[in-house]
Amino acid sequence: MFEETTLYKTSQYKPRNISQATQKLSAFETLPCWNERHQCWCHLWLATGYVKPSSKKQAADTPPRIRWYLYCEYRDSNENNGYVQKAFSTLNAALTFAEQSAPTLELPNYAAVIKKGTD
């Protein structure tokens, strides 16, 4: 589904300041991010999409709404890739989430895989 080679061959570094990170994400580049909760590297990137109206009447009255999707991809202890997708109505909301909440984001099945491997 995702291009592992592109994502995991990029250099893994922490940006020196938030504005540099915001600049990379808003330019649709992949941004490495250290997840403090799970002590692992994640990769963040943005994508845009549209939400179509649910009925034909709404479609005639309103144009499709643009949405911003922030993806957080990670690799668990078994070297399997997983990802979390968050949707936002504005670019600023997505960038704020990436700066403030992504470093502590809960990664599904990550803890379960680590516990499973230690049994």
Solvent accessible surface area in square Angstrom, and as a share of the most:
residue,aa,sasa,rsa
1,M,198,0.88
2,F,59,0.25
3,E,123,0.55
4,E,88,0.40
5,T,92,0.54
6,T,85,0.49
7,L,13,0.06
8,Y,39,0.15
9,K,158,0.67
10,T,52,0.30
11,S,80,0.52
12,Q,79,0.35
13,Y,83,0.32
14,K,123,0.52
15,P,30,0.19
16,R,231,0.84
17,N,86,0.44
18,I,106,0.54
19,S,76,0.49
20,Q,63,0.28
21,A,13,0.10
22,T,32,0.18
23,Q,128,0.57
24,K,40,0.17
25,L,2,0.01
26,S,42,0.27
27,A,59,0.46
28,F,109,0.46
29,E,80,0.36
30,T,31,0.18
31,L,9,0.05
32,P,5,0.03
33,C,14,0.08
34,W,72,0.25
35,N,0,0.00
36,E,93,0.42
37,R,131,0.48
38,H,25,0.11
39,Q,113,0.50
40,C,13,0.08
41,W,73,0.25
42,C,1,0.00
43,H,0,0.00
44,L,2,0.01
45,W,38,0.13
46,L,7,0.04
47,A,34,0.27
48,T,63,0.37
49,G,19,0.18
50,Y,147,0.56
51,V,48,0.27
52,K,162,0.68
53,P,35,0.22
54,S,110,0.71
55,S,52,0.34
56,K,184,0.78
57,K,153,0.65
58,Q,91,0.41
59,A,55,0.43
60,A,89,0.69
61,D,96,0.49
62,T,70,0.41
63,P,104,0.66
64,P,69,0.44
65,R,150,0.55
66,I,75,0.38
67,R,54,0.20
68,W,38,0.13
69,Y,46,0.17
70,L,4,0.02
71,Y,36,0.14
72,C,2,0.01
73,E,1,0.00
74,Y,11,0.04
75,R,69,0.25
76,D,15,0.08
77,S,66,0.43
78,N,82,0.42
79,E,117,0.53
80,N,83,0.43
81,N,57,0.29
82,G,18,0.17
83,Y,87,0.33
84,V,19,0.11
85,Q,87,0.39
86,K,74,0.31
87,A,47,0.37
88,F,30,0.12
89,S,70,0.45
90,T,69,0.40
91,L,52,0.26
92,N,111,0.57
93,A,41,0.32
94,A,0,0.00
95,L,14,0.07
96,T,62,0.36
97,F,42,0.17
98,A,7,0.05
99,E,52,0.23
100,Q,132,0.59
101,S,40,0.26
102,A,1,0.01
103,P,29,0.18
104,T,62,0.36
105,L,21,0.10
106,E,91,0.41
107,L,0,0.00
108,P,66,0.41
109,N,113,0.58
110,Y,14,0.05
111,A,41,0.32
112,A,60,0.47
113,V,22,0.13
114,I,70,0.35
115,K,140,0.59
116,K,149,0.63
117,G,62,0.60
118,T,107,0.62
119,D,157,0.82
